[in-house]
Amino acid sequence: MIRARIIGCGACLPSNIVTNDDLAKTVDTSDEWIRERTGITQRHIALPGEKTSDLALGAARAALADAGIDAGELDMVIVATTTPDESFPATATVVQARLGMTRGAAFDVQAVCSGFIYGLSVADSLIRTGAARTILLIGAETMSRLLDWTDRTTCVLFGDGAGAVVLQAHAGHGDNADQGVLNTRLFSDGRLHDMLYADGGVSSTQSAGKLRMQGKEVFKHAVTNIAAAIVASAEASHIAVSDVDWFVPHQANQRILDGTARKLGIDPAKVVSTVAQHGNTSAASVPLALVTAVKDGRIKRGDLVLMEAMGGGFTWGAALVRW
Ligand code: UT7
């Protein structure tokens, strides 16, 4: 059986760090409120002119170097993003060109904060069906460009960044001992649009609009949906949630991470949290957390890793990977 194995990963963050105290100079908020309600202490914000493709390219180069392969070996580039450089073409094609790739295919995936999990599911499927052997998957965002900086209920929550993985076909036995993606589970419910959306778009307002969120409502659904996605992914591979070595969640709010762990009886020490340093970076959040835990030595070859996310749409999902 063919498995999509993650052979390298890398990240890229804008050099510009904005602390809660920095924000409090221009927004009616405080370090204390943001820390207590979200766990966030700082976020990276792209400088003027710094685009999603710049961050995606940085993460891509780091992931390729980590995998020890050249861009010429890639069959596809997938970018999960809600903040593309342009309405078209896909940001993935910009990355493809800048990597010097002259063959293969490149396209974007839009599932907001769940984008990396959706992209992982697509990449896994393409590899397992033999349509591609090696795929670069990137989650990259400049969420700061989509924020209403006069709305303190949203602008303090988000940040910019990118994370990437290289997936490659690898022969497995078809059991849980295989390295690579063991399963992915995707969900959405379009009826919940009004709780989290951008109030603009090409066909409606001819502009990107700004992010709008009913935070409390999103929070209520987040713990329930994320817990359900974790259980669905564990059940699909016939394992107990307690068998998972590392949980790599979407980094929206420390209280969501804690609430989900409590609901499922997960040891908080197994939950990778980078929300304090990165804030919510949407599709970049899961790969940024993943790279952090791989590089600091927590996630090791052979570990069972469960990634999950939830975002606008709503979309949500989970992926179980043997590292
Ligand atoms: O990535 C997609 C998924 N997104 C999420 O998962 C986000 C989910 N939601 C959340 O994380 C939380 O609901 C928030 C962090 C957005 C808000 O936390 P909360 O505990 O639900 O606060 P709240 O909205 O109930 O607001 C409490 C108070 C309000 O004041 P009053 O009405 O009690 O006087 C707000 O006006 O806090 C006030 N407030 C603020 N105060 C200082 C709201 N934002 C701020 C702020 N600084 N930035």
Boltz pocket constraint, residues with backbone or C-beta under 6 A from the ligand:
constraints:
  - pocket:
      binder: B
      contacts: [[A, 28], [A, 29], [A, 30], [A, 33], [A, 34], [A, 37], [A, 38], [A, 113], [A, 152], [A, 153], [A, 154], [A, 156], [A, 214], [A, 215], [A, 216], [A, 217], [A, 218], [A, 219], [A, 222], [A, 252], [A, 253], [A, 256], [A, 280], [A, 282], [A, 310], [A, 311], [A, 312]]
      max_distance: 6.0
